[in-house]
Amino acid sequence: MAIDDFLLDAEEKMIKTEQVVVNEFASVRTGKASPALVENVLVEVYGAQMRIRELAGITTPEPRTLAIQPWDINSLHPIEKAIQKSNLGLTAATQGKIIRIFFPELSQERRQEFVKIVRKMAEDGRVAIRHVRRDTMDVLKKHAHDSGTTEDAVKHAEKELQKLTDDYIAKIDAHLATKEKEIMTV
């Protein structure tokens, strides 16, 4: 495997890490309703665990309301139970064949809690990116001794890897700043 292949592999892993962080951010509540908040909640139906997005249509009829309409009416109550068991702090109300979730105004303390949660998620993402860098550095050093790769090429690859790491950490920081602003906006 060439040095460029190691760098490409590291970049792919960093891209995936960034995507995971962004998806985790989407599951954190802000002042408005978002289907991403509940779409990954697991529901016990048909003898298996399924996500709400696999069982129902999720819409936002109003800025502070989510409507969940199961495709099978028999999954209505299991979905409602799963939402109440989740740590989202949401209360679901069944209205006929639709589950409605109303989002109350967030208090300042609750907003601060969400900011802490988002910061921890961002830090976990940064740590994961640093782990990718460390693992790739180890592979580069082993590869340098195994084949006839020059030390200059390895040093250049290490600098490129550090630049990639810095870029992806900066992207996570930018996502964090955007999410914090979104959470704190009243």
Backbone torsions as a table, in degrees:
resi	resn	phi	psi	omega
1	MET	NA	133.8	-178.6
2	ALA	-80.3	161.3	-179.3
3	ILE	-59.5	-39.6	178.7
4	ASP	-60.2	-35.4	178.8
5	ASP	-64.8	-38.4	177.6
6	PHE	-63.5	-42.1	179.4
7	LEU	-66.5	-40.2	177.4
8	LEU	-63.7	-40.9	178.4
9	ASP	-62.9	-43.0	178.5
10	ALA	-63.2	-41.3	-179.6
11	GLU	-65.4	-39.4	177.3
12	GLU	-60.1	-42.9	179.6
13	LYS	-65.2	-37.7	178.9
14	MET	-68.3	-37.8	176.8
15	ILE	-62.0	-44.3	179.6
16	LYS	-63.2	-39.8	178.3
17	THR	-62.5	-43.3	178.1
18	GLU	-61.0	-42.5	179.4
19	GLN	-63.6	-39.4	178.1
20	VAL	-62.5	-44.3	179.7
21	VAL	-61.9	-44.5	179.8
22	VAL	-62.4	-41.3	178.1
23	ASN	-65.1	-38.6	177.2
24	GLU	-65.2	-40.3	177.9
25	PHE	-59.2	-38.0	-178.0
26	ALA	-63.8	-24.5	-178.6
27	SER	-84.0	-2.7	178.7
28	VAL	-94.3	131.9	-176.0
29	ARG	-66.5	141.7	169.1
30	THR	-120.1	-164.1	-178.5
31	GLY	-72.2	-13.1	-177.0
32	LYS	-120.7	162.3	-178.7
33	ALA	-76.1	141.2	177.0
34	SER	-144.3	130.8	178.5
35	PRO	-57.2	-27.0	-179.2
36	ALA	-62.1	-21.4	-179.3
37	LEU	-65.9	-34.8	-174.3
38	VAL	-116.8	-9.8	-171.7
39	GLU	-63.4	-25.0	-179.3
40	ASN	-100.1	6.6	177.3
41	VAL	-66.5	130.3	-178.6
42	LEU	-84.1	136.5	-178.4
43	VAL	-122.4	136.0	177.2
44	GLU	-87.1	101.4	177.4
45	VAL	-140.7	151.1	177.5
46	TYR	54.2	29.9	178.8
47	GLY	73.4	17.7	-179.7
48	ALA	-145.6	167.4	175.8
49	GLN	-93.6	125.2	178.6
50	MET	-132.9	151.8	177.1
51	ARG	-80.0	152.2	-179.6
52	ILE	-59.0	-38.1	-177.9
53	ARG	-63.5	-20.3	177.5
54	GLU	-85.3	-14.1	-174.2
55	LEU	-110.2	-17.2	-171.0
56	ALA	-156.2	162.9	171.7
57	GLY	-89.7	135.7	-178.8
58	ILE	-117.5	122.9	-179.6
59	THR	-130.3	164.5	175.5
60	THR	-120.3	87.9	-178.3
61	PRO	-67.1	-27.6	177.4
62	GLU	-136.1	160.7	-177.4
63	PRO	-58.9	-25.9	-176.4
64	ARG	-117.6	23.8	-178.2
65	THR	-137.8	137.2	171.3
66	LEU	-111.1	141.0	174.9
67	ALA	-120.5	127.2	179.8
68	ILE	-116.7	118.8	-179.3
69	GLN	-116.9	104.1	-179.9
70	PRO	-65.0	145.7	176.9
71	TRP	-75.3	-28.8	175.9
72	ASP	-115.4	121.4	-176.6
73	ILE	-59.4	-25.6	-179.5
74	ASN	-68.5	-18.4	179.5
75	SER	-92.5	4.0	-178.2
76	LEU	-59.6	-54.7	-177.2
77	HIS	-69.0	-40.7	175.4
78	PRO	-60.1	-36.0	178.0
79	ILE	-65.7	-44.6	179.7
80	GLU	-60.2	-44.0	178.6
81	LYS	-62.4	-43.1	-177.8
82	ALA	-63.3	-38.8	178.9
83	ILE	-64.9	-41.8	-179.2
84	GLN	-70.2	-30.8	178.1
85	LYS	-77.0	-23.2	-179.0
86	SER	-67.5	160.2	-177.4
87	ASN	-85.0	22.2	-175.0
88	LEU	-81.6	-15.7	-179.1
89	GLY	71.1	29.9	-179.0
90	LEU	-106.5	148.2	176.4
91	THR	-114.3	124.6	-179.1
92	ALA	-99.1	140.7	177.8
93	ALA	-125.8	127.3	179.5
94	THR	-86.7	128.9	176.6
95	GLN	-128.3	94.7	-177.5
96	GLY	69.0	-118.5	-178.4
97	LYS	-100.2	11.9	-176.9
98	ILE	-125.6	141.0	173.6
99	ILE	-100.7	127.1	178.1
100	ARG	-111.8	139.1	176.5
101	ILE	-123.3	121.5	179.5
102	PHE	-101.5	135.8	-178.6
103	PHE	-102.2	111.0	177.0
104	PRO	-72.5	163.5	176.8
105	GLU	-63.2	135.3	179.5
106	LEU	-79.5	136.7	175.1
107	SER	-77.4	164.1	-179.6
108	GLN	-62.3	-38.3	179.8
109	GLU	-64.5	-41.7	-179.4
110	ARG	-66.1	-37.9	176.8
111	ARG	-61.9	-42.1	178.7
112	GLN	-62.8	-39.0	177.2
113	GLU	-61.5	-44.3	179.5
114	PHE	-64.0	-37.0	177.7
115	VAL	-63.4	-41.4	177.6
116	LYS	-61.9	-42.4	179.7
117	ILE	-61.9	-45.0	-178.3
118	VAL	-65.8	-39.3	178.0
119	ARG	-63.1	-38.6	177.5
120	LYS	-65.1	-41.8	177.5
121	MET	-60.0	-42.9	179.4
122	ALA	-64.2	-42.1	179.2
123	GLU	-63.7	-40.9	176.6
124	ASP	-59.9	-39.1	177.2
125	GLY	-65.0	-42.9	178.6
126	ARG	-63.3	-40.3	178.7
127	VAL	-63.2	-42.5	179.5
128	ALA	-61.7	-39.5	178.6
129	ILE	-66.3	-39.5	177.4
130	ARG	-65.4	-33.9	176.6
131	HIS	-65.5	-39.7	177.1
132	VAL	-61.2	-44.0	179.0
133	ARG	-60.5	-47.2	-178.7
134	ARG	-60.6	-46.2	-179.3
135	ASP	-63.6	-40.6	179.6
136	THR	-68.4	-37.8	176.4
137	MET	-59.9	-43.7	178.8
138	ASP	-60.5	-43.7	-179.9
139	VAL	-65.2	-41.5	178.9
140	LEU	-61.4	-42.2	-179.8
141	LYS	-66.5	-40.0	176.9
142	LYS	-65.3	-42.5	-178.2
143	HIS	-64.6	-35.2	-179.1
144	ALA	-63.4	-34.3	-178.7
145	HIS	-84.5	-27.3	-176.6
146	ASP	-74.8	-46.4	-175.4
147	SER	-109.6	-177.7	-177.5
148	GLY	-85.4	31.0	-179.9
149	THR	-69.9	137.9	-178.8
150	THR	-75.7	155.5	178.6
151	GLU	-65.8	-33.8	178.1
152	ASP	-62.1	-41.2	179.6
153	ALA	-64.6	-39.2	179.1
154	VAL	-67.2	-43.8	178.7
155	LYS	-61.7	-42.1	178.3
156	HIS	-62.8	-42.4	179.3
157	ALA	-64.1	-38.7	178.0
158	GLU	-64.2	-38.6	177.5
159	LYS	-66.0	-42.0	177.7
160	GLU	-61.7	-41.4	179.7
161	LEU	-63.8	-41.1	178.0
162	GLN	-65.2	-38.6	177.9
163	LYS	-63.4	-44.0	177.0
164	LEU	-58.5	-46.2	-179.8
165	THR	-58.8	-48.3	179.9
166	ASP	-60.9	-41.4	179.9
167	ASP	-61.7	-46.3	-176.3
168	TYR	-73.7	-31.3	174.2
169	ILE	-67.2	-38.6	177.5
170	ALA	-64.4	-38.1	178.2
171	LYS	-63.9	-42.8	178.5
172	ILE	-63.4	-41.2	177.6
173	ASP	-61.9	-37.5	178.5
174	ALA	-66.8	-42.8	176.8
175	HIS	-61.5	-40.3	179.7
176	LEU	-62.6	-46.3	-179.3
177	ALA	-60.8	-41.2	179.1
178	THR	-64.1	-44.9	-178.2
179	LYS	-67.3	-41.0	177.4
180	GLU	-59.4	-44.2	179.7
181	LYS	-62.5	-41.4	179.2
182	GLU	-62.7	-41.6	-179.4
183	ILE	-67.8	-42.8	-173.7
184	MET	-80.7	-12.1	178.6
185	THR	-72.9	124.6	-177.9
186	VAL	-88.7	NA	NA
